[in-house]
Every structure is written in structure tokens, then in C-alpha cells.
Amino acid sequence: VTATDADEGMNGHVKYSMKKLLDLASELFHLNSETGVITLVRNLDFEERDSYELEVQARDGGELFDTAQIV
């Protein structure tokens, strides 16, 4: 996930976090809070579940944020 902020200094620094994790998502996915890169913690099993939903929030150094839903 990528978000940008045109502000300079700390107000332009974007950090990422996962919101509204469903079921096993927190055990399966890792979100790098600095880069927004989502990686697998372990292999996915299609027989266990055929899809996952994550909600990622990008927040700048001020009060602004936005979210993205990843399926």
C-alpha cells in the first residue's frame, strides 16, 4: 500500500497500520508500518478460507489519515 503527503517534515511522514482485522488475518499478514508492504507470515490454505479482507490506515505526522480496503 502506498500513500503520499506533500507536507514537509513530520507532517509529511506517513505511517501505516492495520485496522479491522478479520479472524486469522493478524496471524497471516504482516504490515510494515514504515513502507506499507504487506507480507505473508505463513502460507495461505484455500481450503481453510478462500479470501481475506484487510483495512489499512495511512496516517501522516499531523491529524490526517485515510484507509484502504484490501481483499
All heavy atoms as TSV, in Angstrom:
chain	resi	resn	atom	element	x	y	z
A	1	VAL	N	N	0.861	-1.156	0.000
A	1	VAL	CA	C	0.000	0.000	0.000
A	1	VAL	C	C	0.912	1.225	0.000
A	1	VAL	O	O	1.943	1.215	0.656
A	1	VAL	CB	C	-0.890	0.047	1.254
A	1	VAL	CG1	C	-2.045	0.969	1.050
A	1	VAL	CG2	C	-1.360	-1.303	1.660
A	2	THR	N	N	0.521	2.261	-0.714
A	2	THR	CA	C	1.333	3.476	-0.765
A	2	THR	C	C	0.453	4.702	-0.585
A	2	THR	O	O	-0.603	4.808	-1.199
A	2	THR	CB	C	2.061	3.592	-2.122
A	2	THR	OG1	O	2.850	2.431	-2.321
A	2	THR	CG2	C	2.946	4.800	-2.158
A	3	ALA	N	N	0.919	5.597	0.266
A	3	ALA	CA	C	0.259	6.888	0.452
A	3	ALA	C	C	1.340	7.961	0.467
A	3	ALA	O	O	2.464	7.705	0.909
A	3	ALA	CB	C	-0.520	6.915	1.762
A	4	THR	N	N	1.016	9.124	-0.038
A	4	THR	CA	C	1.979	10.219	-0.034
A	4	THR	C	C	1.358	11.446	0.609
A	4	THR	O	O	0.131	11.600	0.627
A	4	THR	CB	C	2.434	10.579	-1.463
A	4	THR	OG1	O	1.280	10.917	-2.241
A	4	THR	CG2	C	3.157	9.426	-2.122
A	5	ASP	N	N	2.223	12.304	1.129
A	5	ASP	CA	C	1.794	13.560	1.734
A	5	ASP	C	C	2.799	14.620	1.310
A	5	ASP	O	O	4.002	14.449	1.504
A	5	ASP	CB	C	1.760	13.420	3.257
A	5	ASP	CG	C	1.138	14.614	3.940
A	5	ASP	OD1	O	1.341	15.752	3.458
A	5	ASP	OD2	O	0.455	14.428	4.950
A	6	ALA	N	N	2.330	15.699	0.728
A	6	ALA	CA	C	3.209	16.742	0.191
A	6	ALA	C	C	3.813	17.638	1.279
A	6	ALA	O	O	4.718	18.422	0.987
A	6	ALA	CB	C	2.437	17.591	-0.812
A	7	ASP	N	N	3.337	17.525	2.514
A	7	ASP	CA	C	3.896	18.340	3.596
A	7	ASP	C	C	5.363	17.999	3.826
A	7	ASP	O	O	5.811	16.899	3.543
A	7	ASP	CB	C	3.131	18.113	4.906
A	7	ASP	CG	C	1.736	18.700	4.868
A	7	ASP	OD1	O	1.469	19.544	3.987
A	7	ASP	OD2	O	0.918	18.295	5.701
A	8	GLU	N	N	6.088	18.947	4.409
A	8	GLU	CA	C	7.492	18.722	4.748
A	8	GLU	C	C	7.603	18.345	6.218
A	8	GLU	O	O	6.702	18.608	7.017
A	8	GLU	CB	C	8.304	19.981	4.464
A	8	GLU	CG	C	8.394	20.303	2.990
A	8	GLU	CD	C	9.268	21.512	2.703
A	8	GLU	OE1	O	10.055	21.904	3.583
A	8	GLU	OE2	O	9.158	22.045	1.600
A	9	GLY	N	N	8.699	17.712	6.577
A	9	GLY	CA	C	8.949	17.366	7.974
A	9	GLY	C	C	8.046	16.251	8.454
A	9	GLY	O	O	7.592	15.410	7.687
A	10	MET	N	N	7.787	16.252	9.764
A	10	MET	CA	C	6.985	15.190	10.373
A	10	MET	C	C	5.552	15.131	9.834
A	10	MET	O	O	4.957	14.059	9.791
A	10	MET	CB	C	6.951	15.359	11.891
A	10	MET	CG	C	8.254	14.960	12.566
A	10	MET	SD	S	8.803	13.297	12.154
A	10	MET	CE	C	7.504	12.313	12.858
A	11	ASN	N	N	4.989	16.256	9.434
A	11	ASN	CA	C	3.629	16.243	8.900
A	11	ASN	C	C	3.546	15.505	7.571
A	11	ASN	O	O	2.467	15.084	7.164
A	11	ASN	CB	C	3.081	17.659	8.746
A	11	ASN	CG	C	2.697	18.262	10.074
A	11	ASN	OD1	O	2.582	17.561	11.069
A	11	ASN	ND2	N	2.522	19.557	10.099
A	12	GLY	N	N	4.659	15.318	6.898
A	12	GLY	CA	C	4.680	14.591	5.631
A	12	GLY	C	C	5.071	13.130	5.778
A	12	GLY	O	O	5.029	12.383	4.809
A	13	HIS	N	N	5.430	12.714	6.986
A	13	HIS	CA	C	5.836	11.323	7.223
A	13	HIS	C	C	4.589	10.459	7.407
A	13	HIS	O	O	3.781	10.700	8.285
A	13	HIS	CB	C	6.729	11.242	8.465
A	13	HIS	CG	C	7.227	9.864	8.732
A	13	HIS	ND1	N	8.216	9.278	7.975
A	13	HIS	CD2	C	6.868	8.951	9.659
A	13	HIS	CE1	C	8.444	8.066	8.433
A	13	HIS	NE2	N	7.641	7.835	9.448
A	14	VAL	N	N	4.440	9.428	6.565
A	14	VAL	CA	C	3.260	8.561	6.592
A	14	VAL	C	C	3.607	7.248	7.283
A	14	VAL	O	O	4.630	6.638	6.990
A	14	VAL	CB	C	2.744	8.283	5.160
A	14	VAL	CG1	C	1.569	7.326	5.177
A	14	VAL	CG2	C	2.375	9.584	4.470
A	15	LYS	N	N	2.744	6.827	8.209
A	15	LYS	CA	C	2.869	5.524	8.869
A	15	LYS	C	C	1.613	4.719	8.564
A	15	LYS	O	O	0.524	5.271	8.433
A	15	LYS	CB	C	3.030	5.683	10.374
A	15	LYS	CG	C	4.379	6.218	10.761
A	15	LYS	CD	C	4.662	5.876	12.193
A	15	LYS	CE	C	6.128	5.600	12.297
A	15	LYS	NZ	N	6.463	4.624	13.261
A	16	TYR	N	N	1.775	3.407	8.494
A	16	TYR	CA	C	0.684	2.507	8.134
A	16	TYR	C	C	0.326	1.601	9.305
A	16	TYR	O	O	1.189	1.195	10.080
A	16	TYR	CB	C	1.097	1.635	6.939
A	16	TYR	CG	C	1.513	2.437	5.736
A	16	TYR	CD1	C	2.835	2.820	5.555
A	16	TYR	CD2	C	0.572	2.827	4.792
A	16	TYR	CE1	C	3.221	3.563	4.446
A	16	TYR	CE2	C	0.957	3.567	3.684
A	16	TYR	CZ	C	2.281	3.939	3.522
A	16	TYR	OH	O	2.648	4.678	2.424
A	17	SER	N	N	-0.954	1.276	9.404
A	17	SER	CA	C	-1.406	0.324	10.422
A	17	SER	C	C	-2.610	-0.434	9.875
A	17	SER	O	O	-3.309	0.045	8.986
A	17	SER	CB	C	-1.764	1.026	11.728
A	17	SER	OG	O	-2.810	1.954	11.516
A	18	MET	N	N	-2.820	-1.636	10.414
A	18	MET	CA	C	-3.978	-2.432	10.011
A	18	MET	C	C	-5.113	-2.182	10.978
A	18	MET	O	O	-4.922	-2.164	12.184
A	18	MET	CB	C	-3.635	-3.922	9.981
A	18	MET	CG	C	-2.925	-4.324	8.734
A	18	MET	SD	S	-3.047	-6.080	8.437
A	18	MET	CE	C	-1.370	-6.551	8.700
A	19	LYS	N	N	-6.273	-1.997	10.428
A	19	LYS	CA	C	-7.488	-1.810	11.209
A	19	LYS	C	C	-8.466	-2.914	10.838
A	19	LYS	O	O	-8.413	-3.460	9.748
A	19	LYS	CB	C	-8.134	-0.449	10.910
A	19	LYS	CG	C	-7.226	0.720	11.144
A	19	LYS	CD	C	-6.967	0.888	12.615
A	19	LYS	CE	C	-6.017	2.052	12.843
A	19	LYS	NZ	N	-5.509	2.088	14.182
A	20	LYS	N	N	-9.354	-3.229	11.749
A	20	LYS	CA	C	-10.430	-4.173	11.456
A	20	LYS	C	C	-9.917	-5.487	10.875
A	20	LYS	O	O	-10.325	-5.918	9.803
A	20	LYS	CB	C	-11.440	-3.531	10.501
A	20	LYS	CG	C	-12.857	-4.039	10.659
A	20	LYS	CD	C	-13.839	-3.171	9.953
A	20	LYS	CE	C	-14.128	-3.679	8.552
A	20	LYS	NZ	N	-15.091	-2.887	7.830
A	21	LEU	N	N	-8.998	-6.125	11.590
A	21	LEU	CA	C	-8.506	-7.426	11.150
A	21	LEU	C	C	-9.567	-8.483	11.372
A	21	LEU	O	O	-10.170	-8.545	12.439
A	21	LEU	CB	C	-7.248	-7.810	11.922
A	21	LEU	CG	C	-6.014	-6.989	11.641
A	21	LEU	CD1	C	-4.875	-7.425	12.545
A	21	LEU	CD2	C	-5.598	-7.127	10.195
A	22	LEU	N	N	-9.814	-9.294	10.389
A	22	LEU	CA	C	-10.820	-10.331	10.479
A	22	LEU	C	C	-10.170	-11.682	10.748
A	22	LEU	O	O	-9.206	-12.062	10.101
A	22	LEU	CB	C	-11.632	-10.404	9.184
A	22	LEU	CG	C	-12.359	-9.127	8.800
A	22	LEU	CD1	C	-13.073	-9.318	7.472
A	22	LEU	CD2	C	-13.335	-8.713	9.867
A	23	ASP	N	N	-10.697	-12.398	11.718
A	23	ASP	CA	C	-10.321	-13.774	12.013
A	23	ASP	C	C	-8.812	-13.988	12.057
A	23	ASP	O	O	-8.127	-13.430	12.889
A	23	ASP	CB	C	-10.975	-14.738	11.022
A	23	ASP	CG	C	-12.490	-14.614	10.998
A	23	ASP	OD1	O	-13.065	-14.188	12.015
A	23	ASP	OD2	O	-13.087	-14.930	9.968
A	24	LEU	N	N	-8.319	-14.781	11.131
A	24	LEU	CA	C	-6.912	-15.172	11.118
A	24	LEU	C	C	-5.993	-14.158	10.452
A	24	LEU	O	O	-4.788	-14.372	10.393
A	24	LEU	CB	C	-6.763	-16.513	10.370
A	24	LEU	CG	C	-7.485	-17.707	10.953
A	24	LEU	CD1	C	-7.405	-18.880	9.995
A	24	LEU	CD2	C	-6.900	-18.065	12.299
A	25	ALA	N	N	-6.533	-13.058	9.974
A	25	ALA	CA	C	-5.726	-12.121	9.192
A	25	ALA	C	C	-4.496	-11.646	9.953
A	25	ALA	O	O	-3.416	-11.520	9.375
A	25	ALA	CB	C	-6.570	-10.937	8.746
A	26	SER	N	N	-4.618	-11.403	11.249
A	26	SER	CA	C	-3.480	-10.922	12.022
A	26	SER	C	C	-2.398	-11.984	12.153
A	26	SER	O	O	-1.228	-11.667	12.346
A	26	SER	CB	C	-3.924	-10.457	13.403
A	26	SER	OG	O	-4.474	-11.529	14.129
A	27	GLU	N	N	-2.758	-13.251	12.035
A	27	GLU	CA	C	-1.786	-14.339	12.100
A	27	GLU	C	C	-1.176	-14.641	10.728
A	27	GLU	O	O	-0.153	-15.294	10.640
A	27	GLU	CB	C	-2.444	-15.603	12.638
A	27	GLU	CG	C	-2.985	-15.459	14.041
A	27	GLU	CD	C	-3.762	-16.684	14.489
A	27	GLU	OE1	O	-3.601	-17.751	13.864
A	27	GLU	OE2	O	-4.527	-16.558	15.450
A	28	LEU	N	N	-1.808	-14.163	9.663
A	28	LEU	CA	C	-1.364	-14.481	8.307
A	28	LEU	C	C	-0.596	-13.366	7.621
A	28	LEU	O	O	0.258	-13.618	6.784
A	28	LEU	CB	C	-2.567	-14.826	7.430
A	28	LEU	CG	C	-3.320	-16.099	7.785
A	28	LEU	CD1	C	-4.589	-16.196	6.957
A	28	LEU	CD2	C	-2.432	-17.302	7.557
A	29	PHE	N	N	-0.923	-12.113	7.955
A	29	PHE	CA	C	-0.358	-10.975	7.246
A	29	PHE	C	C	0.411	-10.062	8.191
A	29	PHE	O	O	0.012	-9.856	9.334
A	29	PHE	CB	C	-1.467	-10.163	6.564
A	29	PHE	CG	C	-2.282	-10.960	5.595
A	29	PHE	CD1	C	-3.511	-11.491	5.966
A	29	PHE	CD2	C	-1.832	-11.194	4.311
A	29	PHE	CE1	C	-4.274	-12.234	5.083
A	29	PHE	CE2	C	-2.584	-11.940	3.414
A	29	PHE	CZ	C	-3.810	-12.457	3.798
A	30	HIS	N	N	1.505	-9.499	7.676
A	30	HIS	CA	C	2.281	-8.514	8.424
A	30	HIS	C	C	2.356	-7.251	7.579
A	30	HIS	O	O	2.627	-7.317	6.375
A	30	HIS	CB	C	3.695	-9.021	8.698
A	30	HIS	CG	C	4.589	-7.963	9.248
A	30	HIS	ND1	N	4.490	-7.512	10.539
A	30	HIS	CD2	C	5.565	-7.241	8.674
A	30	HIS	CE1	C	5.379	-6.565	10.736
A	30	HIS	NE2	N	6.046	-6.379	9.619
A	31	LEU	N	N	2.114	-6.109	8.197
A	31	LEU	CA	C	2.194	-4.815	7.524
A	31	LEU	C	C	3.381	-4.052	8.084
A	31	LEU	O	O	3.456	-3.815	9.292
A	31	LEU	CB	C	0.905	-4.010	7.755
A	31	LEU	CG	C	0.923	-2.570	7.275
A	31	LEU	CD1	C	0.998	-2.499	5.751
A	31	LEU	CD2	C	-0.300	-1.828	7.776
A	32	ASN	N	N	4.304	-3.663	7.217
A	32	ASN	CA	C	5.436	-2.835	7.626
A	32	ASN	C	C	4.914	-1.417	7.818
A	32	ASN	O	O	4.433	-0.803	6.871
A	32	ASN	CB	C	6.538	-2.875	6.571
A	32	ASN	CG	C	7.760	-2.100	6.982
A	32	ASN	OD1	O	7.684	-0.931	7.334
A	32	ASN	ND2	N	8.896	-2.757	6.920
A	33	SER	N	N	4.994	-0.906	9.031
A	33	SER	CA	C	4.392	0.392	9.351
A	33	SER	C	C	5.107	1.557	8.675
A	33	SER	O	O	4.540	2.640	8.539
A	33	SER	CB	C	4.365	0.613	10.859
A	33	SER	OG	O	5.678	0.671	11.375
A	34	GLU	N	N	6.340	1.357	8.228
A	34	GLU	CA	C	7.088	2.431	7.563
A	34	GLU	C	C	6.921	2.420	6.046
A	34	GLU	O	O	6.860	3.473	5.425
A	34	GLU	CB	C	8.582	2.327	7.914
A	34	GLU	CG	C	8.880	2.581	9.382
A	34	GLU	CD	C	8.604	4.006	9.805
A	34	GLU	OE1	O	8.870	4.943	9.011
A	34	GLU	OE2	O	8.102	4.200	10.934
A	35	THR	N	N	6.839	1.234	5.448
A	35	THR	CA	C	6.808	1.138	3.985
A	35	THR	C	C	5.434	0.833	3.405
A	35	THR	O	O	5.206	1.051	2.220
A	35	THR	CB	C	7.777	0.046	3.500
A	35	THR	OG1	O	7.308	-1.226	3.983
A	35	THR	CG2	C	9.200	0.302	3.977
A	36	GLY	N	N	4.539	0.251	4.204
A	36	GLY	CA	C	3.229	-0.142	3.705
A	36	GLY	C	C	3.229	-1.499	3.020
A	36	GLY	O	O	2.203	-1.932	2.492
A	37	VAL	N	N	4.349	-2.203	3.034
A	37	VAL	CA	C	4.448	-3.510	2.389
A	37	VAL	C	C	3.739	-4.557	3.249
A	37	VAL	O	O	3.988	-4.665	4.450
A	37	VAL	CB	C	5.925	-3.912	2.168
A	37	VAL	CG1	C	6.038	-5.343	1.682
A	37	VAL	CG2	C	6.577	-2.964	1.185
A	38	ILE	N	N	2.859	-5.325	2.615
A	38	ILE	CA	C	2.148	-6.413	3.287
A	38	ILE	C	C	2.787	-7.719	2.857
A	38	ILE	O	O	2.929	-7.989	1.656
A	38	ILE	CB	C	0.646	-6.406	2.915
A	38	ILE	CG1	C	0.005	-5.092	3.336
A	38	ILE	CG2	C	-0.056	-7.597	3.553
A	38	ILE	CD1	C	-1.393	-4.901	2.804
A	39	THR	N	N	3.164	-8.543	3.838
A	39	THR	CA	C	3.780	-9.828	3.550
A	39	THR	C	C	3.019	-10.937	4.270
A	39	THR	O	O	2.305	-10.684	5.241
A	39	THR	CB	C	5.259	-9.865	3.988
A	39	THR	OG1	O	5.331	-9.511	5.361
A	39	THR	CG2	C	6.100	-8.920	3.160
A	40	LEU	N	N	3.198	-12.151	3.787
A	40	LEU	CA	C	2.597	-13.315	4.430
A	40	LEU	C	C	3.486	-13.789	5.569
A	40	LEU	O	O	4.702	-13.864	5.428
A	40	LEU	CB	C	2.437	-14.462	3.439
A	40	LEU	CG	C	1.319	-14.344	2.422
A	40	LEU	CD1	C	1.395	-15.481	1.415
A	40	LEU	CD2	C	-0.020	-14.343	3.117
A	41	VAL	N	N	2.866	-14.128	6.684
A	41	VAL	CA	C	3.583	-14.690	7.823
A	41	VAL	C	C	3.685	-16.202	7.651
A	41	VAL	O	O	4.664	-16.822	8.027
A	41	VAL	CB	C	2.876	-14.332	9.146
A	41	VAL	CG1	C	3.510	-15.023	10.324
A	41	VAL	CG2	C	2.855	-12.822	9.342
A	42	ARG	N	N	2.640	-16.808	7.084
A	42	ARG	CA	C	2.644	-18.229	6.779
A	42	ARG	C	C	1.855	-18.452	5.496
A	42	ARG	O	O	1.185	-17.546	5.005
A	42	ARG	CB	C	2.088	-19.068	7.933
A	42	ARG	CG	C	0.636	-18.830	8.261
A	42	ARG	CD	C	0.201	-19.734	9.422
A	42	ARG	NE	N	-1.153	-19.496	9.828
A	42	ARG	CZ	C	-2.203	-20.160	9.346
A	42	ARG	NH1	N	-2.055	-21.091	8.443
A	42	ARG	NH2	N	-3.422	-19.882	9.786
A	43	ASN	N	N	1.921	-19.638	4.956
A	43	ASN	CA	C	1.236	-19.958	3.703
A	43	ASN	C	C	-0.279	-19.880	3.868
A	43	ASN	O	O	-0.811	-20.191	4.932
A	43	ASN	CB	C	1.617	-21.351	3.218
A	43	ASN	CG	C	3.049	-21.419	2.761
A	43	ASN	OD1	O	3.602	-20.429	2.292
A	43	ASN	ND2	N	3.647	-22.585	2.879
A	44	LEU	N	N	-0.943	-19.501	2.786
A	44	LEU	CA	C	-2.402	-19.488	2.762
A	44	LEU	C	C	-2.914	-20.868	2.378
A	44	LEU	O	O	-2.290	-21.568	1.578
A	44	LEU	CB	C	-2.913	-18.457	1.758
A	44	LEU	CG	C	-2.526	-17.011	2.019
A	44	LEU	CD1	C	-3.079	-16.129	0.913
A	44	LEU	CD2	C	-3.030	-16.548	3.368
A	45	ASP	N	N	-4.059	-21.238	2.937
A	45	ASP	CA	C	-4.687	-22.520	2.632
A	45	ASP	C	C	-6.074	-22.227	2.074
A	45	ASP	O	O	-6.969	-21.796	2.805
A	45	ASP	CB	C	-4.770	-23.370	3.897
A	45	ASP	CG	C	-5.347	-24.752	3.639
A	45	ASP	OD1	O	-5.841	-25.007	2.520
A	45	ASP	OD2	O	-5.300	-25.573	4.571
A	46	PHE	N	N	-6.249	-22.466	0.774
A	46	PHE	CA	C	-7.524	-22.176	0.110
A	46	PHE	C	C	-8.674	-22.973	0.723
A	46	PHE	O	O	-9.809	-22.518	0.739
A	46	PHE	CB	C	-7.411	-22.450	-1.387
A	46	PHE	CG	C	-8.637	-22.058	-2.162
A	46	PHE	CD1	C	-8.911	-20.720	-2.427
A	46	PHE	CD2	C	-9.523	-23.008	-2.616
A	46	PHE	CE1	C	-10.042	-20.353	-3.130
A	46	PHE	CE2	C	-10.665	-22.651	-3.322
A	46	PHE	CZ	C	-10.915	-21.316	-3.581
A	47	GLU	N	N	-8.378	-24.155	1.241
A	47	GLU	CA	C	-9.423	-24.970	1.860
A	47	GLU	C	C	-9.855	-24.385	3.213
A	47	GLU	O	O	-10.981	-24.593	3.651
A	47	GLU	CB	C	-8.939	-26.408	2.034
A	47	GLU	CG	C	-8.768	-27.123	0.707
A	47	GLU	CD	C	-8.206	-28.518	0.858
A	47	GLU	OE1	O	-7.948	-28.951	1.993
A	47	GLU	OE2	O	-8.013	-29.170	-0.177
A	48	GLU	N	N	-8.965	-23.651	3.861
A	48	GLU	CA	C	-9.285	-23.020	5.137
A	48	GLU	C	C	-10.163	-21.778	4.934
A	48	GLU	O	O	-11.115	-21.548	5.661
A	48	GLU	CB	C	-7.967	-22.619	5.825
A	48	GLU	CG	C	-8.107	-22.094	7.219
A	48	GLU	CD	C	-6.741	-21.815	7.821
A	48	GLU	OE1	O	-5.949	-22.755	7.971
A	48	GLU	OE2	O	-6.486	-20.630	8.126
A	49	ARG	N	N	-9.825	-21.013	3.919
A	49	ARG	CA	C	-10.573	-19.790	3.601
A	49	ARG	C	C	-10.188	-19.351	2.194
A	49	ARG	O	O	-9.030	-19.405	1.821
A	49	ARG	CB	C	-10.227	-18.716	4.620
A	49	ARG	CG	C	-11.084	-17.511	4.500
A	49	ARG	CD	C	-10.940	-16.651	5.719
A	49	ARG	NE	N	-11.889	-15.569	5.561
A	49	ARG	CZ	C	-12.266	-14.807	6.528
A	49	ARG	NH1	N	-11.782	-14.982	7.733
A	49	ARG	NH2	N	-13.122	-13.845	6.313
A	50	ASP	N	N	-11.175	-18.862	1.419
A	50	ASP	CA	C	-10.867	-18.505	0.034
A	50	ASP	C	C	-10.597	-17.021	-0.188
A	50	ASP	O	O	-10.183	-16.629	-1.271
A	50	ASP	CB	C	-11.960	-18.998	-0.910
A	50	ASP	CG	C	-13.303	-18.355	-0.627
A	50	ASP	OD1	O	-13.431	-17.628	0.367
A	50	ASP	OD2	O	-14.235	-18.597	-1.416
A	51	SER	N	N	-10.814	-16.175	0.833
A	51	SER	CA	C	-10.470	-14.757	0.690
A	51	SER	C	C	-10.286	-14.125	2.071
A	51	SER	O	O	-10.769	-14.649	3.079
A	51	SER	CB	C	-11.540	-14.004	-0.100
A	51	SER	OG	O	-12.732	-13.922	0.651
A	52	TYR	N	N	-9.591	-13.004	2.074
A	52	TYR	CA	C	-9.332	-12.257	3.307
A	52	TYR	C	C	-9.543	-10.788	3.026
A	52	TYR	O	O	-9.337	-10.321	1.909
A	52	TYR	CB	C	-7.887	-12.473	3.780
A	52	TYR	CG	C	-7.604	-13.906	4.134
A	52	TYR	CD1	C	-7.175	-14.806	3.164
A	52	TYR	CD2	C	-7.789	-14.364	5.425
A	52	TYR	CE1	C	-6.928	-16.130	3.479
A	52	TYR	CE2	C	-7.542	-15.691	5.753
A	52	TYR	CZ	C	-7.116	-16.563	4.777
A	52	TYR	OH	O	-6.884	-17.867	5.092
A	53	GLU	N	N	-9.957	-10.058	4.047
A	53	GLU	CA	C	-10.127	-8.617	3.926
A	53	GLU	C	C	-9.295	-7.932	4.994
A	53	GLU	O	O	-9.336	-8.308	6.159
A	53	GLU	CB	C	-11.591	-8.224	4.106
A	53	GLU	CG	C	-12.486	-8.669	2.981
A	53	GLU	CD	C	-13.917	-8.183	3.149
A	53	GLU	OE1	O	-14.122	-7.140	3.794
A	53	GLU	OE2	O	-14.810	-8.861	2.635
A	54	LEU	N	N	-8.533	-6.937	4.563
A	54	LEU	CA	C	-7.733	-6.129	5.474
A	54	LEU	C	C	-8.114	-4.674	5.267
A	54	LEU	O	O	-8.419	-4.261	4.148
A	54	LEU	CB	C	-6.245	-6.281	5.176
A	54	LEU	CG	C	-5.665	-7.682	5.149
A	54	LEU	CD1	C	-4.245	-7.643	4.633
A	54	LEU	CD2	C	-5.703	-8.283	6.539
A	55	GLU	N	N	-8.084	-3.905	6.319
A	55	GLU	CA	C	-8.281	-2.466	6.199
A	55	GLU	C	C	-7.006	-1.807	6.703
A	55	GLU	O	O	-6.617	-1.986	7.857
A	55	GLU	CB	C	-9.488	-2.001	7.015
A	55	GLU	CG	C	-9.830	-0.549	6.746
A	55	GLU	CD	C	-11.137	-0.139	7.402
A	55	GLU	OE1	O	-12.192	-0.608	6.960
A	55	GLU	OE2	O	-11.069	0.626	8.362
A	56	VAL	N	N	-6.331	-1.086	5.815
A	56	VAL	CA	C	-5.068	-0.442	6.147
A	56	VAL	C	C	-5.296	1.059	6.254
A	56	VAL	O	O	-5.959	1.663	5.409
A	56	VAL	CB	C	-3.996	-0.749	5.080
A	56	VAL	CG1	C	-2.713	0.019	5.351
A	56	VAL	CG2	C	-3.725	-2.242	5.029
A	57	GLN	N	N	-4.726	1.640	7.307
A	57	GLN	CA	C	-4.833	3.083	7.520
A	57	GLN	C	C	-3.463	3.711	7.319
A	57	GLN	O	O	-2.462	3.200	7.828
A	57	GLN	CB	C	-5.329	3.371	8.931
A	57	GLN	CG	C	-5.537	4.856	9.187
A	57	GLN	CD	C	-6.053	5.098	10.588
A	57	GLN	OE1	O	-5.297	5.072	11.533
A	57	GLN	NE2	N	-7.357	5.313	10.694
A	58	ALA	N	N	-3.419	4.802	6.561
A	58	ALA	CA	C	-2.203	5.595	6.385
A	58	ALA	C	C	-2.442	6.911	7.130
A	58	ALA	O	O	-3.448	7.569	6.915
A	58	ALA	CB	C	-1.935	5.854	4.915
A	59	ARG	N	N	-1.516	7.258	8.030
A	59	ARG	CA	C	-1.667	8.463	8.853
A	59	ARG	C	C	-0.393	9.295	8.731
A	59	ARG	O	O	0.703	8.769	8.823
A	59	ARG	CB	C	-1.905	8.071	10.303
A	59	ARG	CG	C	-2.065	9.247	11.239
A	59	ARG	CD	C	-2.374	8.803	12.651
A	59	ARG	NE	N	-3.680	8.179	12.766
A	59	ARG	CZ	C	-4.818	8.846	12.951
A	59	ARG	NH1	N	-4.820	10.154	13.021
A	59	ARG	NH2	N	-5.954	8.185	13.057
A	60	ASP	N	N	-0.570	10.606	8.524
A	60	ASP	CA	C	0.600	11.471	8.457
A	60	ASP	C	C	1.004	11.903	9.871
A	60	ASP	O	O	0.387	11.496	10.852
A	60	ASP	CB	C	0.350	12.670	7.540
A	60	ASP	CG	C	-0.626	13.686	8.090
A	60	ASP	OD1	O	-1.155	13.491	9.205
A	60	ASP	OD2	O	-0.862	14.692	7.409
A	61	GLY	N	N	2.038	12.706	9.973
A	61	GLY	CA	C	2.526	13.165	11.272
A	61	GLY	C	C	1.581	14.132	11.951
A	61	GLY	O	O	1.727	14.406	13.152
A	62	GLY	N	N	0.599	14.634	11.243
A	62	GLY	CA	C	-0.415	15.508	11.824
A	62	GLY	C	C	-1.640	14.704	12.172
A	62	GLY	O	O	-1.558	13.619	12.720
A	63	GLU	N	N	-2.788	15.209	11.827
A	63	GLU	CA	C	-4.056	14.558	12.166
A	63	GLU	C	C	-4.752	13.890	10.987
A	63	GLU	O	O	-5.823	13.355	11.138
A	63	GLU	CB	C	-5.013	15.587	12.784
A	63	GLU	CG	C	-4.506	16.194	14.079
A	63	GLU	CD	C	-4.424	15.148	15.187
A	63	GLU	OE1	O	-5.325	14.295	15.291
A	63	GLU	OE2	O	-3.431	15.176	15.936
A	64	LEU	N	N	-4.139	13.928	9.817
A	64	LEU	CA	C	-4.809	13.412	8.616
A	64	LEU	C	C	-4.559	11.921	8.430
A	64	LEU	O	O	-3.471	11.422	8.698
A	64	LEU	CB	C	-4.339	14.180	7.382
A	64	LEU	CG	C	-4.624	15.679	7.396
A	64	LEU	CD1	C	-4.026	16.331	6.154
A	64	LEU	CD2	C	-6.110	15.954	7.492
A	65	PHE	N	N	-5.578	11.217	7.934
A	65	PHE	CA	C	-5.445	9.789	7.635
A	65	PHE	C	C	-6.439	9.417	6.560
A	65	PHE	O	O	-7.403	10.121	6.285
A	65	PHE	CB	C	-5.662	8.937	8.888
A	65	PHE	CG	C	-7.064	8.969	9.404
A	65	PHE	CD1	C	-7.982	8.021	8.975
A	65	PHE	CD2	C	-7.459	9.926	10.316
A	65	PHE	CE1	C	-9.300	8.043	9.455
A	65	PHE	CE2	C	-8.768	9.946	10.797
A	65	PHE	CZ	C	-9.679	9.008	10.369
A	66	ASP	N	N	-6.197	8.249	5.956
A	66	ASP	CA	C	-7.128	7.666	5.015
A	66	ASP	C	C	-6.995	6.152	5.128
A	66	ASP	O	O	-6.015	5.649	5.668
A	66	ASP	CB	C	-6.820	8.118	3.581
A	66	ASP	CG	C	-8.038	8.004	2.682
A	66	ASP	OD1	O	-9.090	7.471	3.119
A	66	ASP	OD2	O	-7.963	8.454	1.520
A	67	THR	N	N	-7.995	5.449	4.632
A	67	THR	CA	C	-7.970	3.997	4.729
A	67	THR	C	C	-8.179	3.372	3.346
A	67	THR	O	O	-8.727	4.000	2.449
A	67	THR	CB	C	-9.094	3.470	5.668
A	67	THR	OG1	O	-10.351	3.930	5.192
A	67	THR	CG2	C	-8.867	3.946	7.089
A	68	ALA	N	N	-7.705	2.132	3.228
A	68	ALA	CA	C	-7.897	1.351	2.008
A	68	ALA	C	C	-8.300	-0.053	2.410
A	68	ALA	O	O	-7.781	-0.604	3.383
A	68	ALA	CB	C	-6.625	1.322	1.184
A	69	GLN	N	N	-9.231	-0.616	1.674
A	69	GLN	CA	C	-9.647	-1.984	1.912
A	69	GLN	C	C	-8.940	-2.878	0.907
A	69	GLN	O	O	-8.957	-2.615	-0.288
A	69	GLN	CB	C	-11.161	-2.146	1.778
A	69	GLN	CG	C	-11.626	-3.534	2.122
A	69	GLN	CD	C	-13.137	-3.667	2.083
A	69	GLN	OE1	O	-13.846	-2.775	1.643
A	69	GLN	NE2	N	-13.632	-4.785	2.544
A	70	ILE	N	N	-8.316	-3.931	1.421
A	70	ILE	CA	C	-7.599	-4.877	0.585
A	70	ILE	C	C	-8.290	-6.223	0.691
A	70	ILE	O	O	-8.546	-6.710	1.789
A	70	ILE	CB	C	-6.115	-4.988	1.013
A	70	ILE	CG1	C	-5.426	-3.646	0.781
A	70	ILE	CG2	C	-5.392	-6.072	0.247
A	70	ILE	CD1	C	-4.839	-3.084	1.991
A	71	VAL	N	N	-8.633	-6.804	-0.447
A	71	VAL	CA	C	-9.290	-8.109	-0.469
A	71	VAL	C	C	-8.379	-9.079	-1.191
A	71	VAL	O	O	-7.842	-8.777	-2.228
A	71	VAL	CB	C	-10.652	-8.042	-1.192
A	71	VAL	CG1	C	-11.310	-9.406	-1.233
A	71	VAL	CG2	C	-11.549	-7.030	-0.524
